[in-house]
Amino acid sequence: MTERIIPDSSTMNGWRKSSYSGNESGSCLEVLDTHPSGVPVRDSKTPHGPALLFAVGDWSAFVTAVKSGEFPA
């Protein structure tokens, strides 16, 4: 699956803030774990805006890379 865009992510319930989002106001990433076609990801500042839909394997690889420090701050 290639990445897809969900135009209005506010129609979906169950979003959670990523544990890797910053504590600063406005730098929050939200993910939805229960979507049947992949992992939607959105910017919490724009809940009525779009979300990107990633394949589960691609999202898992990204999270693993973040946790292992492959993307230094």
N, CA, C and O of each residue as an XYZ file, in Angstrom:
292
protein
N       0.835     -1.182      0.000
C       0.000      0.000      0.000
C       0.875      1.239      0.000
O       1.839      1.311      0.763
N       0.566      2.194     -0.823
C       1.254      3.475     -0.762
C       0.522      4.361      0.235
O      -0.637      4.106      0.563
N       1.187      5.392      0.714
C       0.560      6.300      1.664
C      -0.661      6.945      1.015
O      -0.644      7.287     -0.167
N      -1.694      7.100      1.790
C      -2.910      7.753      1.317
C      -3.264      8.877      2.262
O      -2.788      8.936      3.395
N      -4.104      9.765      1.777
C      -4.547     10.905      2.581
C      -6.020     10.744      2.923
O      -6.842     10.449      2.054
N      -6.346     10.938      4.192
C      -7.728     10.996      4.646
C      -8.033     12.490      4.794
O      -7.483     13.129      5.690
N      -8.889     13.066      3.945
C      -9.078     14.524      3.921
C      -9.567     15.135      5.230
O      -9.083     16.201      5.611
N     -10.508     14.503      5.933
C     -11.040     15.059      7.187
C     -10.926     13.995      8.267
O     -11.766     13.100      8.365
N      -9.892     14.100      9.065
C      -9.634     13.073     10.073
C     -10.545     13.194     11.292
O     -10.535     12.314     12.154
N     -11.333     14.268     11.381
C     -12.211     14.441     12.539
C     -13.371     13.451     12.534
O     -14.049     13.293     13.549
N     -13.606     12.789     11.419
C     -14.699     11.824     11.343
C     -14.331     10.492     11.979
O     -15.170      9.595     12.060
N     -13.098     10.350     12.428
C     -12.607      9.096     13.000
C     -12.414      9.252     14.507
O     -11.907     10.279     14.958
N     -12.807      8.255     15.287
C     -12.691      8.290     16.743
C     -11.555      7.409     17.226
O     -11.197      6.434     16.566
N     -10.981      7.753     18.387
C      -9.962      6.920     19.015
C      -8.545      7.418     18.859
O      -7.604      6.662     19.103
N      -8.358      8.670     18.460
C      -7.004      9.213     18.303
C      -6.301      9.266     19.648
O      -6.921      9.512     20.683
N      -4.993      9.030     19.616
C      -4.173      9.183     20.828
C      -2.925      9.965     20.471
O      -2.412      9.891     19.354
N      -2.454     10.714     21.452
C      -1.241     11.504     21.258
C      -0.034     10.576     21.320
O       0.049      9.716     22.196
N       0.892     10.749     20.397
C       2.107      9.958     20.398
C       2.927     10.243     21.644
O       3.039     11.393     22.070
N       3.499      9.205     22.227
C       4.352      9.395     23.403
C       5.648     10.115     23.048
O       6.360     10.582     23.937
N       5.961     10.210     21.757
C       7.164     10.897     21.317
C       6.913     12.350     20.949
O       7.845     13.048     20.549
N       5.672     12.827     21.076
C       5.386     14.232     20.802
C       6.005     15.079     21.889
O       6.144     14.648     23.034
N       6.372     16.281     21.519
C       7.005     17.183     22.476
C       6.021     17.733     23.484
O       4.809     17.674     23.272
N       6.534     18.268     24.583
C       5.693     18.874     25.613
C       5.300     20.298     25.254
O       4.405     20.873     25.875
N       5.962     20.867     24.259
C       5.654     22.222     23.869
C       4.255     22.264     23.262
O       3.801     21.308     22.632
N       3.595     23.377     23.464
C       2.256     23.529     22.893
C       2.325     23.477     21.379
O       3.124     24.179     20.758
N       1.491     22.651     20.796
C       1.377     22.636     19.347
C       2.266     21.661     18.606
O       2.209     21.625     17.377
N       3.077     20.877     19.270
C       3.931     19.936     18.531
C       3.509     18.497     18.824
O       4.306     17.680     19.286
N       2.237     18.207     18.546
C       1.700     16.894     18.877
C       1.323     16.101     17.628
O       0.691     16.613     16.704
N       1.720     14.879     17.635
C       1.357     13.935     16.592
C       0.350     12.971     17.204
O       0.537     12.493     18.323
N      -0.720     12.689     16.463
C      -1.719     11.740     16.940
C      -1.809     10.564     15.976
O      -1.671     10.725     14.763
N      -2.043      9.384     16.534
C      -2.188      8.182     15.729
C      -3.490      7.486     16.102
O      -4.027      7.686     17.192
N      -3.986      6.672     15.186
C      -5.209      5.910     15.408
C      -4.874      4.441     15.207
O      -4.514      4.026     14.105
N      -4.990      3.656     16.267
C      -4.548      2.261     16.235
C      -5.549      1.289     15.627
O      -5.183      0.159     15.305
N      -6.801      1.700     15.463
C      -7.844      0.742     15.116
C      -8.338      0.814     13.675
O      -9.364      0.215     13.353
N      -7.640      1.527     12.808
C      -8.095      1.646     11.422
C      -7.828      0.333     10.685
O      -6.740     -0.227     10.821
N      -8.794     -0.173      9.907
C      -8.617     -1.469      9.255
C      -7.642     -1.488      8.083
O      -7.207     -2.558      7.657
N      -7.292     -0.302      7.554
C      -6.444     -0.264      6.350
C      -5.033      0.236      6.585
O      -4.274      0.389      5.628
N      -4.659      0.495      7.830
C      -3.322      1.000      8.101
C      -3.297      1.825      9.364
O      -4.137      1.651     10.247
N      -2.324      2.735      9.455
C      -2.161      3.585     10.634
C      -2.292      5.045     10.208
O      -1.376      5.591      9.592
N      -3.421      5.687     10.528
C      -3.570      7.113     10.241
C      -2.749      7.942     11.239
O      -2.656      7.604     12.419
N      -2.162      9.024     10.742
C      -1.350      9.927     11.550
C      -1.765     11.351     11.204
O      -1.900     11.690     10.028
N      -1.969     12.190     12.227
C      -2.375     13.574     11.979
C      -1.697     14.531     12.939
O      -1.132     14.120     13.953
N      -1.758     15.807     12.611
C      -1.279     16.894     13.465
C      -2.426     17.269     14.390
O      -3.513     17.597     13.914
N      -2.212     17.229     15.688
C      -3.292     17.500     16.638
C      -3.803     18.936     16.571
O      -4.912     19.219     17.025
N      -3.013     19.839     16.015
C      -3.461     21.238     15.896
C      -4.564     21.397     14.856
O      -5.292     22.390     14.870
N      -4.690     20.429     13.960
C      -5.693     20.513     12.901
C      -6.530     19.238     12.872
O      -6.420     18.453     11.930
N      -7.378     19.017     13.901
C      -8.152     17.774     13.968
C      -9.165     17.613     12.834
O      -9.605     16.497     12.556
N      -9.537     18.705     12.182
C     -10.444     18.606     11.032
C      -9.671     18.534      9.726
O     -10.262     18.474      8.648
N      -8.372     18.541      9.826
C      -7.525     18.483      8.641
C      -7.249     17.056      8.222
O      -7.891     16.118      8.694
N      -6.290     16.904      7.332
C      -5.999     15.575      6.789
C      -5.165     14.707      7.732
O      -4.525     15.190      8.665
N      -5.203     13.427      7.449
C      -4.330     12.457      8.107
C      -3.660     11.644      7.007
O      -4.256     11.394      5.960
N      -2.445     11.241      7.245
C      -1.760     10.333      6.328
C      -2.007      8.915      6.796
O      -1.941      8.632      7.992
N      -2.288      8.027      5.868
C      -2.530      6.626      6.192
C      -1.335      5.803      5.724
O      -1.069      5.705      4.526
N      -0.618      5.213      6.676
C       0.573      4.421      6.391
C       0.266      2.929      6.500
O      -0.573      2.515      7.300
N       0.940      2.146      5.704
C       0.862      0.695      5.846
C       1.412      0.318      7.221
O       2.347      0.948      7.716
N       0.832     -0.706      7.830
C       1.230     -1.110      9.182
C       2.727     -1.415      9.253
O       3.398     -0.973     10.187
N       3.254     -2.151      8.297
C       4.684     -2.485      8.303
C       5.581     -1.265      8.183
O       6.625     -1.194      8.831
N       5.183     -0.313      7.364
C       5.964      0.922      7.212
C       5.956      1.723      8.504
O       6.988      2.245      8.925
N       4.779      1.819      9.136
C       4.680      2.572     10.390
C       5.507      1.891     11.481
O       6.205      2.564     12.239
N       5.434      0.574     11.562
C       6.212     -0.170     12.561
C       7.707      0.037     12.370
O       8.442      0.196     13.345
N       8.161      0.037     11.124
C       9.579      0.272     10.836
C       9.994      1.677     11.260
O      11.085      1.869     11.798
N       9.134      2.650     11.021
C       9.426      4.025     11.424
C       9.523      4.136     12.948
O      10.468      4.734     13.464
N       8.564      3.572     13.666
C       8.572      3.635     15.135
C       9.814      2.945     15.687
O      10.434      3.451     16.622
N      10.183      1.810     15.131
C      11.396      1.102     15.564
C      12.628      1.977     15.350
O      13.509      2.031     16.209
N      12.692      2.657     14.212
C      13.842      3.535     13.922
C      13.906      4.700     14.902
O      14.991      5.068     15.353
N      12.761      5.281     15.234
C      12.726      6.386     16.198
C      13.218      5.900     17.556
O      14.049      6.548     18.194
N      12.700      4.758     17.991
C      13.076      4.224     19.304
C      14.560      3.864     19.385
O      15.161      3.937     20.457
N      15.145      3.478     18.260
C      16.563      3.094     18.282
C      17.501      4.288     18.066
O      18.721      4.125     18.048
N      16.933      5.485     17.902
C      17.748      6.686     17.809
C      18.272      6.987     16.408
O      19.247      7.723     16.262
N      17.642      6.432     15.384
C      18.089      6.683     14.019
C      17.786      8.096     13.535
O      18.286      8.515     12.491
N      16.972      8.831     14.285
C      16.624     10.206     13.917
C      17.009     11.127     15.076
O      16.145     11.534     15.852
N      18.286     11.457     15.199
C      18.717     12.287     16.338
C      18.121     13.688     16.251
O      17.924     14.233     15.165
N      17.844     14.245     17.400
C      17.259     15.602     17.486
C      18.281     16.646     17.145
O      17.974     17.839     17.163
